[in-house]
Amino acid sequence: MRLDKYLKVARILKRRSVSKELADSQRVYVNGRIAKPSTEIKVGDEIQILFGNRELRVRVRAIEKQVNKSAAAELFEIIEERRIEQNEIA
């Protein structure tokens, strides 16, 4: 599944256009590498998202084409979520 679609289906981000925009601006990494919106996501991949002054790292647990809101949280596990200090922003 494409990265931008996965982030939307898993409800990590609200809209696919937002996930595409973040990836286009090189603020999304998959397994430590800058990712494009079309990057294929597999179970076990680690996704890092930098948005605003936050960093979110998740591991993909499952991939589904469609899930209800309550099941979306089971598609990934949060590895780390932290606030980025102003001096850390590149």
A tleap script that builds the chain and sets N, CA, C and O, in Angstrom:
source leaprc.protein.ff14SB
mol = sequence {
  NMET ARG LEU ASP LYS TYR LEU LYS VAL ALA
  ARG ILE LEU LYS ARG ARG SER VAL SER LYS
  GLU LEU ALA ASP SER GLN ARG VAL TYR VAL
  ASN GLY ARG ILE ALA LYS PRO SER THR GLU
  ILE LYS VAL GLY ASP GLU ILE GLN ILE LEU
  PHE GLY ASN ARG GLU LEU ARG VAL ARG VAL
  ARG ALA ILE GLU LYS GLN VAL ASN LYS SER
  ALA ALA ALA GLU LEU PHE GLU ILE ILE GLU
  GLU ARG ARG ILE GLU GLN ASN GLU ILE CALA
}
set mol.1.N position { 0.851 -1.172 0.000 }
set mol.1.CA position { 0.000 0.000 0.000 }
set mol.1.C position { 0.898 1.237 0.000 }
set mol.1.O position { 1.961 1.243 0.620 }
set mol.2.N position { 0.464 2.270 -0.693 }
set mol.2.CA position { 1.200 3.530 -0.750 }
set mol.2.C position { 1.255 4.187 0.627 }
set mol.2.O position { 0.321 4.074 1.420 }
set mol.3.N position { 2.355 4.868 0.894 }
set mol.3.CA position { 2.551 5.557 2.169 }
set mol.3.C position { 1.437 6.555 2.458 }
set mol.3.O position { 0.881 6.553 3.556 }
set mol.4.N position { 1.103 7.405 1.495 }
set mol.4.CA position { 0.089 8.429 1.748 }
set mol.4.C position { -1.272 7.816 2.069 }
set mol.4.O position { -2.004 8.335 2.911 }
set mol.5.N position { -1.607 6.730 1.412 }
set mol.5.CA position { -2.885 6.063 1.683 }
set mol.5.C position { -2.856 5.371 3.054 }
set mol.5.O position { -3.838 5.427 3.795 }
set mol.6.N position { -1.740 4.724 3.392 }
set mol.6.CA position { -1.631 4.048 4.681 }
set mol.6.C position { -1.815 5.021 5.842 }
set mol.6.O position { -2.537 4.728 6.796 }
set mol.7.N position { -1.160 6.179 5.759 }
set mol.7.CA position { -1.275 7.161 6.837 }
set mol.7.C position { -2.712 7.627 7.026 }
set mol.7.O position { -3.125 7.927 8.146 }
set mol.8.N position { -3.466 7.687 5.952 }
set mol.8.CA position { -4.888 8.068 6.018 }
set mol.8.C position { -5.735 6.925 6.580 }
set mol.8.O position { -6.535 7.136 7.491 }
set mol.9.N position { -5.563 5.718 6.040 }
set mol.9.CA position { -6.367 4.564 6.477 }
set mol.9.C position { -6.127 4.267 7.963 }
set mol.9.O position { -7.064 3.954 8.697 }
set mol.10.N position { -4.869 4.367 8.398 }
set mol.10.CA position { -4.538 4.097 9.799 }
set mol.10.C position { -4.910 5.266 10.708 }
set mol.10.O position { -4.761 5.182 11.927 }
set mol.11.N position { -5.391 6.346 10.117 }
set mol.11.CA position { -5.802 7.553 10.834 }
set mol.11.C position { -4.667 8.187 11.635 }
set mol.11.O position { -4.885 8.782 12.690 }
set mol.12.N position { -3.448 8.046 11.106 }
set mol.12.CA position { -2.305 8.749 11.686 }
set mol.12.C position { -2.407 10.220 11.284 }
set mol.12.O position { -2.120 11.116 12.078 }
set mol.13.N position { -2.817 10.450 10.050 }
set mol.13.CA position { -3.109 11.793 9.555 }
set mol.13.C position { -4.536 11.800 9.026 }
set mol.13.O position { -5.028 10.777 8.550 }
set mol.14.N position { -5.199 12.942 9.107 }
set mol.14.CA position { -6.625 12.996 8.765 }
set mol.14.C position { -6.921 12.894 7.280 }
set mol.14.O position { -7.916 12.291 6.880 }
set mol.15.N position { -6.056 13.484 6.461 }
set mol.15.CA position { -6.329 13.496 5.023 }
set mol.15.C position { -5.129 12.988 4.237 }
set mol.15.O position { -3.983 13.212 4.626 }
set mol.16.N position { -5.396 12.311 3.142 }
set mol.16.CA position { -4.333 11.800 2.289 }
set mol.16.C position { -3.530 12.948 1.688 }
set mol.16.O position { -2.323 12.820 1.484 }
set mol.17.N position { -4.187 14.061 1.406 }
set mol.17.CA position { -3.475 15.208 0.840 }
set mol.17.C position { -2.442 15.758 1.826 }
set mol.17.O position { -1.387 16.240 1.413 }
set mol.18.N position { -2.737 15.689 3.118 }
set mol.18.CA position { -1.788 16.148 4.140 }
set mol.18.C position { -0.581 15.215 4.182 }
set mol.18.O position { 0.555 15.680 4.274 }
set mol.19.N position { -0.811 13.918 4.118 }
set mol.19.CA position { 0.306 12.972 4.142 }
set mol.19.C position { 1.158 13.120 2.881 }
set mol.19.O position { 2.381 13.001 2.946 }
set mol.20.N position { 0.528 13.375 1.746 }
set mol.20.CA position { 1.269 13.595 0.499 }
set mol.20.C position { 2.113 14.858 0.610 }
set mol.20.O position { 3.272 14.869 0.196 }
set mol.21.N position { 1.546 15.906 1.159 }
set mol.21.CA position { 2.257 17.180 1.320 }
set mol.21.C position { 3.467 17.028 2.245 }
set mol.21.O position { 4.540 17.554 1.949 }
set mol.22.N position { 3.304 16.319 3.355 }
set mol.22.CA position { 4.421 16.098 4.283 }
set mol.22.C position { 5.534 15.288 3.612 }
set mol.22.O position { 6.713 15.609 3.760 }
set mol.23.N position { 5.161 14.250 2.884 }
set mol.23.CA position { 6.169 13.431 2.203 }
set mol.23.C position { 6.874 14.232 1.114 }
set mol.23.O position { 8.088 14.116 0.949 }
set mol.24.N position { 6.133 15.036 0.378 }
set mol.24.CA position { 6.732 15.867 -0.675 }
set mol.24.C position { 7.725 16.876 -0.096 }
set mol.24.O position { 8.686 17.257 -0.765 }
set mol.25.N position { 7.494 17.306 1.139 }
set mol.25.CA position { 8.400 18.268 1.771 }
set mol.25.C position { 9.480 17.568 2.613 }
set mol.25.O position { 10.113 18.193 3.464 }
set mol.26.N position { 9.681 16.272 2.368 }
set mol.26.CA position { 10.731 15.457 2.989 }
set mol.26.C position { 10.653 15.446 4.516 }
set mol.26.O position { 11.666 15.572 5.205 }
set mol.27.N position { 9.436 15.293 5.028 }
set mol.27.CA position { 9.229 15.230 6.475 }
set mol.27.C position { 8.709 13.867 6.917 }
set mol.27.O position { 8.260 13.702 8.051 }
set mol.28.N position { 8.773 12.874 5.995 }
set mol.28.CA position { 8.358 11.517 6.318 }
set mol.28.C position { 9.484 10.568 5.911 }
set mol.28.O position { 10.017 10.648 4.804 }
set mol.29.N position { 9.833 9.668 6.833 }
set mol.29.CA position { 10.892 8.697 6.588 }
set mol.29.C position { 10.324 7.293 6.774 }
set mol.29.O position { 9.499 7.060 7.658 }
set mol.30.N position { 10.769 6.366 5.937 }
set mol.30.CA position { 10.417 4.959 6.096 }
set mol.30.C position { 11.730 4.201 6.238 }
set mol.30.O position { 12.590 4.251 5.360 }
set mol.31.N position { 11.867 3.506 7.346 }
set mol.31.CA position { 13.086 2.757 7.667 }
set mol.31.C position { 14.338 3.635 7.556 }
set mol.31.O position { 15.376 3.192 7.066 }
set mol.32.N position { 14.226 4.887 8.020 }
set mol.32.CA position { 15.366 5.782 8.060 }
set mol.32.C position { 15.674 6.530 6.781 }
set mol.32.O position { 16.626 7.309 6.739 }
set mol.33.N position { 14.890 6.312 5.738 }
set mol.33.CA position { 15.119 6.989 4.456 }
set mol.33.C position { 13.961 7.916 4.133 }
set mol.33.O position { 12.806 7.618 4.435 }
set mol.34.N position { 14.290 9.052 3.511 }
set mol.34.CA position { 13.232 9.979 3.081 }
set mol.34.C position { 12.297 9.224 2.144 }
set mol.34.O position { 12.739 8.521 1.236 }
set mol.35.N position { 10.993 9.382 2.380 }
set mol.35.CA position { 10.002 8.632 1.615 }
set mol.35.C position { 9.164 9.546 0.737 }
set mol.35.O position { 8.863 10.684 1.098 }
set mol.36.N position { 8.798 9.022 -0.421 }
set mol.36.CA position { 7.865 9.710 -1.317 }
set mol.36.C position { 6.454 9.234 -0.966 }
set mol.36.O position { 6.293 8.201 -0.316 }
set mol.37.N position { 5.437 9.980 -1.390 }
set mol.37.CA position { 4.064 9.537 -1.114 }
set mol.37.C position { 3.752 8.152 -1.694 }
set mol.37.O position { 2.893 7.437 -1.178 }
set mol.38.N position { 4.450 7.784 -2.763 }
set mol.38.CA position { 4.178 6.506 -3.430 }
set mol.38.C position { 4.995 5.341 -2.871 }
set mol.38.O position { 4.885 4.223 -3.375 }
set mol.39.N position { 5.812 5.577 -1.841 }
set mol.39.CA position { 6.615 4.507 -1.244 }
set mol.39.C position { 5.695 3.383 -0.770 }
set mol.39.O position { 4.702 3.629 -0.086 }
set mol.40.N position { 6.033 2.155 -1.140 }
set mol.40.CA position { 5.229 0.992 -0.734 }
set mol.40.C position { 5.543 0.626 0.718 }
set mol.40.O position { 6.704 0.480 1.099 }
set mol.41.N position { 4.501 0.482 1.507 }
set mol.41.CA position { 4.619 0.159 2.923 }
set mol.41.C position { 4.354 -1.326 3.117 }
set mol.41.O position { 3.438 -1.894 2.523 }
set mol.42.N position { 5.191 -1.954 3.978 }
set mol.42.CA position { 5.030 -3.370 4.307 }
set mol.42.C position { 4.944 -3.526 5.826 }
set mol.42.O position { 5.362 -2.642 6.573 }
set mol.43.N position { 4.413 -4.627 6.261 }
set mol.43.CA position { 4.344 -4.917 7.698 }
set mol.43.C position { 5.772 -4.962 8.238 }
set mol.43.O position { 6.650 -5.588 7.644 }
set mol.44.N position { 5.993 -4.299 9.361 }
set mol.44.CA position { 7.309 -4.247 9.981 }
set mol.44.C position { 8.076 -2.978 9.682 }
set mol.44.O position { 9.069 -2.688 10.349 }
set mol.45.N position { 7.635 -2.207 8.686 }
set mol.45.CA position { 8.303 -0.950 8.357 }
set mol.45.C position { 8.154 0.039 9.505 }
set mol.45.O position { 7.160 0.021 10.230 }
set mol.46.N position { 9.153 0.899 9.661 }
set mol.46.CA position { 9.111 1.953 10.667 }
set mol.46.C position { 8.930 3.286 9.949 }
set mol.46.O position { 9.701 3.624 9.051 }
set mol.47.N position { 7.918 4.032 10.344 }
set mol.47.CA position { 7.607 5.321 9.726 }
set mol.47.C position { 7.871 6.419 10.748 }
set mol.47.O position { 7.434 6.337 11.896 }
set mol.48.N position { 8.593 7.445 10.313 }
set mol.48.CA position { 8.878 8.605 11.158 }
set mol.48.C position { 8.267 9.825 10.469 }
set mol.48.O position { 8.519 10.074 9.290 }
set mol.49.N position { 7.464 10.581 11.214 }
set mol.49.CA position { 6.789 11.758 10.669 }
set mol.49.C position { 7.175 12.969 11.510 }
set mol.49.O position { 7.087 12.943 12.738 }
set mol.50.N position { 7.603 14.028 10.831 }
set mol.50.CA position { 7.935 15.286 11.494 }
set mol.50.C position { 6.889 16.299 11.081 }
set mol.50.O position { 6.808 16.669 9.910 }
set mol.51.N position { 6.083 16.753 12.038 }
set mol.51.CA position { 5.078 17.760 11.711 }
set mol.51.C position { 4.971 18.758 12.844 }
set mol.51.O position { 4.847 18.404 14.016 }
set mol.52.N position { 5.024 20.031 12.444 }
set mol.52.CA position { 5.032 21.079 13.454 }
set mol.52.C position { 6.258 20.923 14.320 }
set mol.52.O position { 7.375 20.840 13.809 }
set mol.53.N position { 6.066 20.881 15.617 }
set mol.53.CA position { 7.183 20.682 16.541 }
set mol.53.C position { 7.096 19.303 17.198 }
set mol.53.O position { 7.522 19.118 18.338 }
set mol.54.N position { 6.538 18.338 16.461 }
set mol.54.CA position { 6.396 16.970 16.974 }
set mol.54.C position { 7.057 15.965 16.044 }
set mol.54.O position { 7.155 16.172 14.835 }
set mol.55.N position { 7.501 14.885 16.639 }
set mol.55.CA position { 8.021 13.753 15.882 }
set mol.55.C position { 7.249 12.521 16.331 }
set mol.55.O position { 7.071 12.290 17.527 }
set mol.56.N position { 6.798 11.742 15.373 }
set mol.56.CA position { 6.067 10.512 15.672 }
set mol.56.C position { 6.737 9.373 14.930 }
set mol.56.O position { 6.943 9.446 13.718 }
set mol.57.N position { 7.078 8.316 15.661 }
set mol.57.CA position { 7.639 7.106 15.048 }
set mol.57.C position { 6.707 5.945 15.341 }
set mol.57.O position { 6.364 5.681 16.494 }
set mol.58.N position { 6.301 5.248 14.275 }
set mol.58.CA position { 5.393 4.104 14.424 }
set mol.58.C position { 5.942 2.911 13.648 }
set mol.58.O position { 6.724 3.068 12.711 }
set mol.59.N position { 5.519 1.719 14.056 }
set mol.59.CA position { 5.850 0.483 13.332 }
set mol.59.C position { 4.557 -0.072 12.760 }
set mol.59.O position { 3.542 -0.150 13.453 }
set mol.60.N position { 4.600 -0.455 11.496 }
set mol.60.CA position { 3.430 -0.987 10.806 }
set mol.60.C position { 3.181 -2.415 11.297 }
set mol.60.O position { 4.050 -3.280 11.187 }
set mol.61.N position { 1.980 -2.651 11.842 }
set mol.61.CA position { 1.615 -3.983 12.339 }
set mol.61.C position { 0.748 -4.738 11.353 }
set mol.61.O position { 0.806 -5.965 11.283 }
set mol.62.N position { -0.062 -4.006 10.581 }
set mol.62.CA position { -0.962 -4.637 9.619 }
set mol.62.C position { -1.309 -3.622 8.543 }
set mol.62.O position { -1.206 -2.412 8.748 }
set mol.63.N position { -1.720 -4.138 7.395 }
set mol.63.CA position { -2.142 -3.273 6.297 }
set mol.63.C position { -3.524 -3.729 5.850 }
set mol.63.O position { -3.715 -4.884 5.471 }
set mol.64.N position { -4.473 -2.825 5.898 }
set mol.64.CA position { -5.845 -3.091 5.474 }
set mol.64.C position { -6.277 -1.985 4.530 }
set mol.64.O position { -5.866 -0.836 4.691 }
set mol.65.N position { -7.104 -2.318 3.546 }
set mol.65.CA position { -7.590 -1.305 2.605 }
set mol.65.C position { -8.570 -0.350 3.259 }
set mol.65.O position { -8.643 0.827 2.903 }
set mol.66.N position { -9.319 -0.867 4.215 }
set mol.66.CA position { -10.345 -0.067 4.874 }
set mol.66.C position { -10.578 -0.625 6.271 }
set mol.66.O position { -10.672 -1.839 6.453 }
set mol.67.N position { -10.670 0.263 7.259 }
set mol.67.CA position { -10.977 -0.174 8.620 }
set mol.67.C position { -11.863 0.873 9.281 }
set mol.67.O position { -11.884 2.037 8.881 }
set mol.68.N position { -12.593 0.432 10.301 }
set mol.68.CA position { -13.391 1.413 11.038 }
set mol.68.C position { -12.491 2.132 12.041 }
set mol.68.O position { -11.358 1.717 12.284 }
set mol.69.N position { -12.995 3.179 12.600 }
set mol.69.CA position { -12.202 4.051 13.468 }
set mol.69.C position { -11.576 3.301 14.643 }
set mol.69.O position { -10.413 3.530 14.973 }
set mol.70.N position { -12.327 2.422 15.267 }
set mol.70.CA position { -11.814 1.720 16.451 }
set mol.70.C position { -10.712 0.716 16.104 }
set mol.70.O position { -9.845 0.447 16.936 }
set mol.71.N position { -10.733 0.165 14.902 }
set mol.71.CA position { -9.724 -0.819 14.503 }
set mol.71.C position { -8.478 -0.179 13.899 }
set mol.71.O position { -7.454 -0.846 13.749 }
set mol.72.N position { -8.549 1.091 13.555 }
set mol.72.CA position { -7.419 1.760 12.905 }
set mol.72.C position { -6.179 1.783 13.797 }
set mol.72.O position { -5.062 1.665 13.293 }
set mol.73.N position { -6.350 1.931 15.091 }
set mol.73.CA position { -5.214 1.996 16.010 }
set mol.73.C position { -4.450 0.674 16.077 }
set mol.73.O position { -3.302 0.649 16.520 }
set mol.74.N position { -5.068 -0.419 15.644 }
set mol.74.CA position { -4.402 -1.717 15.663 }
set mol.74.C position { -3.498 -1.931 14.458 }
set mol.74.O position { -2.775 -2.926 14.407 }
set mol.75.N position { -3.522 -1.021 13.483 }
set mol.75.CA position { -2.693 -1.155 12.292 }
set mol.75.C position { -1.244 -0.761 12.551 }
set mol.75.O position { -0.364 -1.091 11.756 }
set mol.76.N position { -0.984 -0.058 13.654 }
set mol.76.CA position { 0.375 0.384 13.942 }
set mol.76.C position { 0.598 0.423 15.446 }
set mol.76.O position { -0.348 0.426 16.234 }
set mol.77.N position { 1.879 0.452 15.828 }
set mol.77.CA position { 2.223 0.658 17.232 }
set mol.77.C position { 3.138 1.872 17.316 }
set mol.77.O position { 4.031 2.043 16.486 }
set mol.78.N position { 2.918 2.699 18.305 }
set mol.78.CA position { 3.730 3.898 18.487 }
set mol.78.C position { 5.039 3.493 19.155 }
set mol.78.O position { 5.046 2.895 20.232 }
set mol.79.N position { 6.140 3.827 18.501 }
set mol.79.CA position { 7.467 3.564 19.051 }
set mol.79.C position { 7.888 4.745 19.917 }
set mol.79.O position { 8.367 4.575 21.038 }
set mol.80.N position { 7.698 5.952 19.369 }
set mol.80.CA position { 8.094 7.155 20.103 }
set mol.80.C position { 7.273 8.336 19.608 }
set mol.80.O position { 6.992 8.460 18.416 }
set mol.81.N position { 6.899 9.187 20.528 }
set mol.81.CA position { 6.231 10.440 20.195 }
set mol.81.C position { 6.851 11.497 21.091 }
set mol.81.O position { 6.821 11.389 22.316 }
set mol.82.N position { 7.410 12.515 20.465 }
set mol.82.CA position { 8.081 13.522 21.283 }
set mol.82.C position { 7.964 14.897 20.655 }
set mol.82.O position { 7.691 15.050 19.464 }
set mol.83.N position { 8.178 15.873 21.490 }
set mol.83.CA position { 8.185 17.276 21.076 }
set mol.83.C position { 9.603 17.612 20.643 }
set mol.83.O position { 10.563 17.247 21.322 }
set mol.84.N position { 9.743 18.299 19.527 }
set mol.84.CA position { 11.045 18.696 19.017 }
set mol.84.C position { 11.325 20.115 19.480 }
set mol.84.O position { 10.516 21.018 19.263 }
set mol.85.N position { 12.460 20.309 20.112 }
set mol.85.CA position { 12.857 21.639 20.570 }
set mol.85.C position { 13.266 22.484 19.365 }
set mol.85.O position { 13.685 21.946 18.340 }
set mol.86.N position { 13.147 23.770 19.483 }
set mol.86.CA position { 13.435 24.698 18.376 }
set mol.86.C position { 14.845 24.519 17.838 }
set mol.86.O position { 15.051 24.616 16.628 }
set mol.87.N position { 15.837 24.257 18.713 }
set mol.87.CA position { 17.214 24.120 18.260 }
set mol.87.C position { 17.481 22.794 17.550 }
set mol.87.O position { 18.540 22.638 16.942 }
set mol.88.N position { 16.553 21.835 17.608 }
set mol.88.CA position { 16.712 20.554 16.916 }
set mol.88.C position { 16.173 20.575 15.497 }
set mol.88.O position { 16.534 19.723 14.685 }
set mol.89.N position { 15.316 21.532 15.190 }
set mol.89.CA position { 14.690 21.582 13.878 }
set mol.89.C position { 15.717 21.982 12.844 }
set mol.89.O position { 16.378 23.014 12.963 }
set mol.90.N position { 15.841 21.141 11.819 }
set mol.90.CA position { 16.858 21.381 10.781 }
set mol.90.C position { 16.374 22.305 9.709 }
set mol.90.O position { 17.113 22.601 8.770 }
savepdb mol mol.pdb
quit
